[in-house]
Amino acid sequence: MKTKIKQVQQIVSLLKQNNIRHFVLSPGTRHVAFVHIVEMDPFFRCYSIVDERSAAFFALGLSEALDEPVGFACTSATASCNYMPAMKEAYERNIQLVALTSDKQRYQRFHGVSQVINQVDMFAPYCRYAVDLPEVNDSMDEWFCNRCINEALLEMDHHGRGPIQINFLEPSSIDELSIFYDGNMPVCRKINRIEDWSQINEWKNVLAAKKRILVVCGQYQEFTGCLRSSIRKFYEKYNCAVSFDAFSNVADKDFIQTMLLSITLNQKELLSLKPDLIITFGTKYFSDIVSRFAGMGIEHWEINFEGRIFDTSRSLTKIFEFTPEEFFDKVSYNITTNDKQYDKLWRALNESRDNSIDEFTNYYVAKKVLESLPEGSNVHASVLNSMKFTNMSKLPQNTIATGNNCADGIDGALSTFIGQAEVLDSLSLLVIGDLSYLYDLNAAIHDFKNNTRVLLINNFAGGEFHFNIGKKKISTLEQHIAAGHHTKIQDAISLSNFQYIAVHNKGELEEKLSLFLRESENPILMEVFTNPELDGSSLKKLIRNNIKMTPERLIAGFVNKFLDCRTKYAIKKFLHR
């Protein structure tokens, strides 16, 4: 027997895969589909308790006696409120309970609809994890629903035990709730968290059998070189390619910096590189390479010493709760050897891209300065373009690169950089734009150390908006969206002890670059003036020139250029019937 209601399919499948078989059920309408499925499935043992408060305490007793998770489910509104006393008791005593609270639609909340209250996170703070499942209308909703249930179930016994809540939205129609079909319920993806090494030989066998492993290195703060060595051991043993970005701090001659490649791969190239396993680590991958493979069903392992879920691929299956150094070191004790065939594919396509720039733009300036740094320097990239340009440049050996690229906001870059430079002795460079610097101007009231260098690229606007949007699309772009202005940072230089350098063209940059980067008794700020429209159009052209044209892309380009939005939508709808 099965139901077409996707939330119920996901919940039932993951309960079974996590061996949660005991369920205490109270009467009601909203959870009819779930109740009938579990009562008819011999895997589950169901108990009927009318009063929800008693049902939750009954489940608590079951869980304590069995030493395993026990669930309970009820209809919407105040029925769910009665679970609170038992949830509090379970939280204090580390007893595993699964509170399944069925709910009506989100748009019905707070509008006087019968049996609708706000059930989201209603048991806080006496709940280890709570999720509010989405209504499933498409594949993205289904993936998100699956991820949420996995997250909740994984936290029930992660570094301690306790209760969780899964709030799930059900259709408003009673007919839809009570329609069932012959056949088996689908098996949905289960994410496994691994916290010990007991299965290491099994992982090695899996790795050895793979022909196309893609290792994607995200932002990581390990500056001793140990992680680079660990990844190198892995690279030598298994059929893999290693993608990194500047903030990974693992640059190596055999690893591939994929920033430009990730945004210029056409569909044919992307499919030619499709891995059979993706391994990731780090707080964020600045390159879009994992996102480009998202939704293709590729097996994905995440290495995260906190055991957190980063499901960028939408197909994560394993979380290894280790440091990446530990993981790569231990699995690399193997007799296999990388045949380099997959690595050669990546390398050939990456080398076909040309990131050189000749026009005097913000990218030209940042690339020129970054690639001229002395070895062993420290770089902090402020936001957006600064981060992008840092990852499109080849940094000198042993450069350490950082940036606030997880929250990825305009605020605080200068302040963060000052804190870093204060305790470092090597040359420390901040790459920052005018708006970001002005936003954090209070931090400039400071006596900077003489190892401090600030490359301030001033195009009198938010340059990112001239790249992403441009004045051709919105003629008033600079009024509010890009925050156009006429301020020179030179006007505020007296706030600090900076030596000031101004640059307006290539010749001046060439002339003053050595002065900017050499040892000095004073910290130095170099303000470089560029044109925002040229900055945006030049970068667009560079990216466009690196996208290899296919017949499909030529047709898409024609459609995009000559047809209006309504016609394009109609064609898209027709093609996806």
N, C-alpha and C positions, 0 to 999 in steps of 0.2 A: 504494500500500500504506500502511496505517496501523495504529497500535496504540491501544487505549483508555487506555493508561497516561498520565495527564495530565502527569507530570513529563517524560516522554520527548517528548510533543507540544510542550511549552513549550521544552525544550532545543533540539530540532531546528529549530523555527521560528526561534528567536532566533539560533542559529548561522548559519542561512542568511541572515537579514536583516543580520547583521554580516559576511557574506561570509567566514566561517571554513569552508573547504571541505576542508582536508587533515586527515585523522585517522589516527592510528596505533593499531591495535587489538590487544589481547592476548586470548587465549582465556579463557573462564570462563562461568559461568551467570548471575550476578546482573545483568549488563548485556546479556543476550541481546536484549531488545526494542530497545534503542538500536542495538546493532551491526547487527541485521538491517535496521532502517529505513534507516540511513545507507549500508549496502553495496548496497541496492537503489535508492537515490536517485542519479540521474546527476549531481546537483549536487556530491556529495562524491567525493573521491578517497581511497580507503582503502588502508592499508598494514598487513600482518600481521607483527608481531614478537612472538614467544612470550614472551621474558623482559621483564618490565615495566621493569627498569632500562635495558636496551638500547632499549626502545621510547621511553622518555622522552628519552634522548640522541639517538636518531634524529630525534625530533620537534624537538629543539633545533636540530639541524643543518639540517633542513628550514626552520624558521622563520628562521634566520640567512641562509640562501641566498635564500629567497623574500622576505625582509623583510616578512613578514605573520604573523599569529597561526596557530599550528598546535595541534591538540588531540590528546589521547590518552585512552583509556578502558580500564578494567580491572574485574575482579570485586572482591568485597569482601575485607576482612581484610588479611593481610600483603602481598597483591599490590600494594596501594596504597603500602605503605611503601617499595617499591623505586623509587618516583618521586623520593624525597628528593634524591639527589645531583644529578640534572638540574635540579630545581626550585631548588636552591641556586645552581647555575651560572647558570641563566637570570636569577635575581634579581640576582646580582652584575653581570651583563652586559646587563641591560635587554632581555631577549629575551622575546617574548610567547608564553606557553604556556597552554593550557587543560587542566587536569587534571580529568577527569571520573572521580570515584571512586564507583562504585555501592556501595550499602550495604543491609543488612537493616533491620528495623524498630527504632525507638528503644527500645521496651520490651525488646528482646532484649540490649541492651548491658549489660555487667558481670554477666551471669547465666550464664556458662558455656556459652552457645550456640555451636555450631560456626560458624566463619568470621565471627565478630562481634568486632570491636575498636572502640575509639573513634577514628573517622576524622575527627572534627570539628576543623577548623583544624590538622590534623596537620603541615602544612608551615611553620607559623609558626616563626621570623619571616621566612622566605624566600618570602613570598607576598604580593602586593600586596592581595589581597582573597580571602576564603574565605566560602562560604555553605553552610549545611546545609539543603537543601530539605525542606519538610514533606511528609508523606504527604497527598495531595489527596483529601479526602472531600466537600468542598462548595465553593461559590463563593469564600468567604473564603480557604480554603486555596489555591485556584487563583490568586487574585489575589496572595497572599503569595509563592507559588512564582514567579510571573512577575516580581514586583518584585525578588526575590532574584537571579534570573538576570540581569536587566537591570543591577542594581547591580554585580555581579561583572564583567560584560563591559565596562561603562563604565569601570571602574577600571583595566583592563588597559593603557590608554595615556593615562591622565589625569595630566598634569603628570609625565611620565616613563612608562617602559614596564616590563613585567615579567609574571611568571606569576600565574595565579589558580587557585583550586580550587573546583569545584562538586561537592559531595557530595550524591548523590541516592538517596532511599530507593526500593526496588523491592519489589513484592509477594513474600511468602514462597512462594507457589505457583508451581512451575515451569510448570504448565499455563497460568496467567495470563500469565506472562512470554513464552510462545511462541505466543500466539494473535494472528493478524493478519487484517486485513480489506481488502477492495477499497476504493479511494477515495483521496483526497488527505489528507495531514496538514493540520490547521487552521493558519491563520496567526494567531499570537498577538501581543499588543501589544508594540511596541518603543518604548522611551523613548530619545529622542535628546538628546544634550547639544550645545549650540551655543556655540562659543567665539570666533566672529568675526562680522563684519558683512556678509559677502559676499552673504547672502540677504535683506538688509533690505527690498528692494523687494517680494519675495514675501510677507514678513510683513505689510507695509503693505496689500497687496492682500487678504490673508486678513482682516485686521482691518476693512478698509473694507467687506467683504462681509457682516460679521456684524451682526445686528440686536439681539443681546442679549449684551453682554459684561459680566461681573461681575468687577470688580477688588476683591480682598480684601486689605486691608493688615494684616499681622501686626506683631508687636513689632519695632521698629526704632529704632536709636539714631542719629538724625540730627536735630539740634536747631536747625539754622540756618534752616529753612524752604525750603531748595532742593528737597527731595524733594516737599513739598507743591506747589510751583510746577510741578514736572515732571509730577506726576499731574494737575494742573489742565489743563495743555496737552493731555494725553491725553484727559481728560474732555470737553474742548471739541471734539475732533476725531472721536471715535468714539462709536458708539451704546452707551453703557455706563452702569452705575451703580457708584458707589464705596462699598464697605463698609469702615469702619475701626473700630478700638477705641482706647481711651485710650492704650495702650502703643505704638501706631503713631506717635503724635506728628505726625499730619498733618491734624488737625481743620480743616475748611473748611465754609463755609455750604452748599456743594453736595454734600458727602459725607455719608453716612448712617451713624450709629452704630447697629449692628444687634444689640447684645447681647440685649435683651429680645425683639426680633422673632424672632431665630434660635431661641429656645427656646419660642416660642408659636405659630409658624406651624402651622396644620393642613395636612393633606395636599393639600387642594384649593388652598389659598393657595400652598403650596410649589410645586406643579406650575405654577401661573400665573406664577411668577417664574423658572421653570427657564431658565437661560442656555444659549446655544449655545457659549460659551467662558468659562472661568474663568481669570483671571490672578491669581497670588498672589505675595507676597514677605513676608519677615520670618521670624523664628525660630519664632514660634508665633502662631496666630490665636486670641485669647481667645474671640471669638464662635464659636459652633458652626455657622456658616452653611455652611462648606465640607463639614463632616461631614453636614449635612442633605441635601446633594446627592450624597453618596458613593454609588457603585454604580449611578448612572444613566447611565454611559457618556458623560458630558459632556467635551468636549475641555478639557484643562487645561494651561496653561503656567505654569511656576514660574520666577521670577527669583531667582537665588541666586549671589552673586559667588564662592562656593566651588564651585559646580557640584554641590551636594548634592541628593539626591532627597528631596523632601517630597511623598509621594503620598497626601495626606489624602483626595482625591476618589476614589481607587482607579482613576483614568483618566488619570493624568499621561502626556503624550506628548512634551513638550519642556521641557528645562531650559536657560535662558539664563544663561550664566555671566558676567553683568554686574552692576553695581550697579543698583538700580531707577531711580536718577536717570538713569543713562546710557540705559537701555532706554526709559523713557517720553519722555525728551528726543528721542532719535533717531527713534523711530517716529512722533513727533507732527508731523514736517515733512511735512504732507500737506494736500490741498485739501478733504478731507471735513469734515463738521460733524455733531455729535451732534444727532439729531432729538429727544432727551430723552424719547421714548416709553417706553423701558424704565426710565429713571430715574424717570419719573412713577409707574409701577407700584409700584416699591419705596417711593417717598416716600409714596404714599397708604396703603400697608399699614403702614409704620412710624409714620405719624402717627395711625393708628387705635389704636395702643397707648398705654396710660396708665401711666406709671411713678411716678405720685404716690403718696405714702404719708402717712397722717394719724396712725397709731398710733405711740407712742414706742417704737421698736425700734432694733436695731443699724443697719438700713438707713436709717431716718429720720435718725438721728444722722449717719451717714457722708455721706449726700446733703446734708444741711443744711450741714455743715462744708465739704465739697468745693466746693459751689456758691457758698459765701461767700468763698472764697479771693481774695486780690488777684491781678490779672493778673500773669503771669510767674512764678508760684510753681512749686515743684518738689514732686511727690507721689511717695511710694513706698508701694505697696500690699503688705501682707505676704503673705497667702496666702488662697486660697479666697474667703470672704465679702468680705474687704477688696478683692480684685481684682474680684469680681463687682459690688460696690457702686460702685467707681470707674468701671466701664464702664456702669453704669446711671445715672450722674450727668452733667450737662452741665458740664464743667470750664471755668473762665474762659479767656479768650483767652491764647495763648502759655504755657499751663501745660505743663510737661514731666512726663510720667508714666512711672514705671518699676516693675518688680516682678520677683522671681525666679520667673517663671511658666513656665519651661521644665522644670526639675526639679520645681518647684512643691512644695517641701517647707516644713514648718513652721519649720525651723531657719534661723538666720542673717539674718532680715529686719532686726532692729535693727542688727546689725553692718554689714550692707550699707548701710543708710540713713545710719549715722554717717559712713561713708567718703564718701558722696555729699555730705552736708551740710557736711562739713569743708572742702571746696574750693569750695562755692557761697556766694554772698553773698545771694541772694534767699531769701525765706521758704521753708523746706523742711519739708514735712509728712509724717509717717509715720502711716498708718492701720493699726492693728494690734489684734488680739484679745488676751485675757488669756493664753491658753495659749502663743501664739506669743511674747509678751513674756517670760513666765516661762521659756520654753525657752532664750531667748538672754539671760538675766538678767546673765550675766557682762559683757556689753557695756555694761550700764548703769553700770558703775564707770568713769566717764568725765566729764571736764569738757566739756560740750556747748557749741557756739557759740550765741550769742543768737538766731540765725536759726532755730533748731531748734524744731519743734513736734511733739509726739506726741499723736495722738488714740487713746487706749487704751479700747476698748469692752469692758467687763468684764461678761459674763453668767454668770460662774462655771462655765463649761463650754465644750466645743467646740461652738460654735453651729451649725456645718455639719451636725453629726449630728442636731440637733433639726429641721433643715430636710430632710435626705435621708431620715432614718429616723423619728424622733419616738418619744415614750414610749408612744404607743398601740400601736406595733408591738413595742417592746422596753421593758418596764416598768423594767428594770434599767439603762437606757441610761447614766445618769450614773455608775454605779459604776466602769466601766472603759472603755467605748467612748467616751463623751464626756468622761471624766476630770473629773467634777464636783468642785468645791472651794469653799473659803470664804475664799480669799486676796484681800485688797485690795492693789493695787500701792502704795497709799499707805504700806503697812508697809515697803516697800523703797526709798522715795523718797530716803532719806538716802545711798544709794549714789552719787548723782549731784548735780549742781548745779541740778536742775530746780525751777522754781516750780510748785507743785502746785495744780490746780483739780479739785474734785469736782462731778459733775452727776448728778442723780437723776430729773429730769423735764424736760418741755418748757420750763417757765418758767425754770428754772435754766440750761438750754442757751441760751435766747434772751438771758438776762441776761449770761452769761459769755462768749459767743462773740466779741464784739468785743474783749474783754480778751485772749482766747486768740490772736487773729489779728493784733492790732496790734503795731507795733514795741515791743520790750522790751529791757531791759538783760540779761534772763535768758532762758534756754531755758524752755519751758513744756510740762508734761505735763498733759493734761486726761483724767481718768479718768471715763468715763460708764458708769453701771450700768443694765443692761437685764435683761429676763426672757428666758431662753433659749427657753422654750416659746412665748411670744408672738412672739419673733423668728422662729422657724421657721414657726409657723402663719400669721403675717401675710404672710410672703414667699410661702408656698405659695398663699395666697388671691390675692395680687396677680398671680401668674403664671397661676393658674386663671382669673381674671377676664379675662385678656388672650388666652385661647385661644377663638377663635370656634367655637361648637358646630356640628357637622354631624350628620346622622343617624347616620353611622358612629361618630362620637365618643360620641354618646348611648348607642348600643348597647354600645360598648366600656366605657363608664362603668358601665352596668348590670351587664355581665358581671363586671367587676372588683370591683364592690361586693357582689354577691349570690352568686357562684358560687365553689366551693372550687377549689384549685389543680389537682386532678386533673381536674375537669370542664373547667376552662379549657384545660388542655393537650390534652384529647381534642378539644375544639372546634377549637383551633388546628391540630391534626394533620389533622382532617377537611377544614378549609378549604384546606390546603396540599397535598392529595393530588396 
